[in-house]
Amino acid sequence: MTAAERLPAVLLQGLCDDAAIFPPGNLALDLAVPAHLEHLRAPHASLVGPFIVAAARLDELATLVADQPAGSFAVALTVPALEALAPALAAADAIPAVRVEGVEVALATETAPDAVVPALDAALAGRPGTTVFVEVPRDRRRPDVIAALAGTAYLAKLRTGGVRADLYPDEAELAEAVVATARAGVPFKATAGLHHAVRNTDPATGFEQHGFVNLIAAVDAALDGADVEEVQRLLAERDGRVLAGFLLDALDDEAAARLRAQFRSFGTCSIAEPVEELADLGLLDPALVPTTTPEGPTR
């Protein structure tokens, strides 16, 4: 049995949300939509999550998916503030082909933690089961926002990078957030900056970038009760073989399902590259690696 066969299938299912139109990829929407549909027909389709689109671009999307079957085009909708949530959902509902699988909502700088859940409840009245990820701010509100989400149906979104170096939390900051969400029982998704499987320094920008396999390992450790220091060590690991070995040793079907219930997915501007790098680490069958990259260059 190969290493890829030993790894529970649930670990990678729907792991990669398609953020092709966001930086640094910035793929044109009229190219990103057919590329996404091609990924959904490819051998690696099981790894592909919803298409991430900003609420402000729904009118453009409507034209591009007009010929798709009703409810067939799954999206994760990004919304800039709590007050924009209800109008965004109404706009998405007006597009027959679109199915909203998730909503990612940012918090304005003046939003108090205790106002978040009541505002979400009001905006989502009559929409039970809508999955909402609240972007946890990287400021003093973070512990209180996580505490407010605990015990509710709402999830967290952790920002792991961006187009500037200061948008990347260091290992210590991200470790604190991973441990805090695990201890509070608040599942999360990650967004931005996870361009590679393993922790690295980007040669073009010099940015220190987190690895998505590091993050998977870190979440598993946090769920097992690891402290911030141990989680930080896993986030800092730069040897992919060490990380792959850790996961293969640590995860059976039950542990992998528990991990993915906590770490829901991450946004990536390239679906093909995570697939390739997982195969390079022996964590995925090489037969699933695409021979072409439908979204084109991403970095």
N, C-alpha and C positions, 0 to 999 in steps of 0.2 A: 504493500500500500504506500502510495506516495504521500509526501507531506500535505499536498493540496487535498488529497482524498481524506486525510485524517482530520482536517479542519472542518468543524461543523458548518454546513451550508448556510445556516441561518445567520452566521456572523457577517456575511457579505451581502446578504439579500437587501436590495434597495438602499445600499449604503451611500451611493453617489448621486446627490441631487444635481441636476443639470443647470449650472449657472453660466452657460456659455456666453450670454450677452452682458455679463458683468465684468469689471476689470479683474485681471489685466487682459483677459481674452477679448472682450468687447466685440464679439462676433455680431454682425448685423442680424437683426431679428428675422429677416426673410431668408437668411441662410441657417440660422440656429434652429428654426422650427423643423425644416425637413431633416436636418442632421439629427435632431432628437428622435424623430420618427424612425430614422435609420437605425439608431442605437436600440430602439425598442424591438426591432426585427432581427438584431444581430445575436450571435451566440452568447454575448455577455449581457443580454437584456435583463437577466435576473439581478444584476448589480445596479441597475438604473432606477433612480427615484424620479420624482416629478420635475417638471420644467419650471425653473424659478423665473418669475416675471414680476416686474414692478407694477403696482396698480395703475400708475400713470400711463402704462403702455398697453393697456387692455384693448383700446380701440384698434391699435395696430395689429395686435394678436388676433382679434376677431376676424379680420379679413383673411389672415393667413391660415386659419383653421376652419374656414367656412365650409370646406368640403369634407371635413372629418365627421364620423358618426357622433351622434349625441352622447355627451358625457364621456367621450373617449380620450380627451386630451387632459391629462392630470397636471395640475399646476400647484406650485407653492407660491402664494401671493405675498409680495413684500409691501408693507404699508408704513408710511413715514411717521405716523402718530396715532394714538388711540382714537382720536376723534375722526380719523379718516377710515376707520375699520368698516363701519356699517356701509358707507357709500361704496367702498371698494368691493365688498362682497356683493352688493346689489349689481354693480357693473359686471362682475364676473358671472353672476347668475343669468345675465341677459345674453350671454354667448352660449348658444346651444351645445357646441362641442366641448366646452370647458367644464372640467370637474375640479373643484377646489379640494385638494388633498390636505393642504395646510396653509396657514397664514403666519407670516413673520412680521411682528409689529415692533417698531422702535418706540422708545420713550423720549419725550421731550425733556430738556434739561430741568424744566420746572415741575415735572410730574413727580408727585410724592408717592413713595412705595405703597402707602395704604389706599391710594386712589386707583391702583392698577386693576385689581380684581373687580371692584364694583363697576368700573368703566367697561371691562370686558364682558361682564354679565349683561350689562345693558345693551351693548352692541350686538351680542350674540343671542338675544332673546328670540326664541323660535327656531334656533339653529343648533339643536343638540348634536353633539358628536363632532363639531368642527374642531380640528386640531389647531391650536394656537401656540406659537412660540413667541415668548416675550424676550426681546433683546435685553439682556442684563447689562446695565450701564457699568462702565469701568470707573466708577467713582465711589464715594462713601455710601451711596445708596445700595450697593450690590448686596450686602448681607440682608438688608431689609426687604429688598425685592425678592430674593430667593425665599426668605421666610414667608412672604406674602403668597407666593405661588405654592408653597408646600401644602399638601392636602387638598388642592384644587385640581381641576381638569386641565389646567394650563401648564405649559412647559417652558423651559428656558432656551435661550439662544445665546451662545458664547461666541464673541468675535475673537478670531485667532490670527488676524492679519489685515492687510489692506495695501493701499498704494503708497503708504509712507511707513518709514521704520517705526514711528511712534504708535502706529496702529497695531503692532505686534506685541501682545503681552509677553513678558519674559517667562521662563519656566516656572519661577516662583509664583507669579501672579496667576498663571493658568492652572498650576497645581492647586492653589487655594480655591479657585472656582470649581475645579473638578471634584475636589473633596467636599466642598460645601454643598454642591448639588447632590452628590451621592448620599451624604449624611441626612440631607433634608428630604430625600426621596423625590427629587424634582428631575425628571428626565430632561435631556437637552439635545440640541443639534449644534453643530459648529459651522461657522461661516468665515470665508476669506482666508487666504494665506496658506492653505494646506495644499500646496502645489506638488508635493512629493510624499512618498510613503514614509520617509525617514528624515529626521531632523537634519537640516543642512544650512549652509550659507549660500545664498543666491549669488552666483558669480557676476551677474549683470548689475545688481543693485547693492550687493553687500548686506542685504537684509538677512537676519537670522530667522529662519522659517521653521515652524513646527511641522512634524510629520504626522500624517493621519494614522499610520500604524503605531507610532508612539502614543497617540491619543487613545487608541483602542486599548493598548496595554495599560495605560495610566488609569483608564476607567475601570478596567478589570481589577487592578490593584486597589483602587479606592473602594470598590464594592466589597472587597475582602477585608476592609478595615485599615488599609495602609494609611500612614500619616502623610502630611504634606511633603516632607523631605523625601520619602520613598517615591511618591508620585512624581515629584520634581526630577528625581534621578531618571525615571523612565522617559519623561518628556525630553530630557537632555541627551539620551542615548543616540549615538550616531552610527552604530553598527547594526545594520538591518538583520544580520544573522542572529544577533543576540535577541532582538525583538521577536523575530519569527520563532525562535526556539522557546522564548517565554510563552508566546500564545499557544504553540502546539502542546506545551507541557501543562498549561493552565486551563485550557478550555475543553470541556466536553459539551454535549448538546445542551445540557441544562445551564451551564455557566455561560455559554455563548448566547443563549436566549435571554438570560438575565442581563448580560452586558448590553445587548442591542435594545432591550426595553429601556435602558438608561441612556445610552448613546444612540440616538435615532438615525442620524445621517450627517453628512457634511456636504457643503456646496463646493462644486469644483467647476472651473471654466473649461476643463477638458475631461470627458469621460474616458477617452482612450488611454490617457497617460496613467491614471490610477490602476487600470486593468493591466497594463504592461508592467508596472512596477510590482504589483502583487504577484504576477507570474514570475518575475525575476527573483523575488524572495522565496519562491516555492510555495506560496500560499494560494495559488490559483492555477488551474489547469491551463497550460500554454495554448491549448486549442481554442480558448475563449478570447485570446488577444486578437483584436481587429487587424486586418492587413492594411487597411486604410484608415485615415482619421477624418471622419465626415465634417467635423467642425473646423478643420484647417488649423493653421498655426495658432497657438494660444499664448505664447510667451516669446 
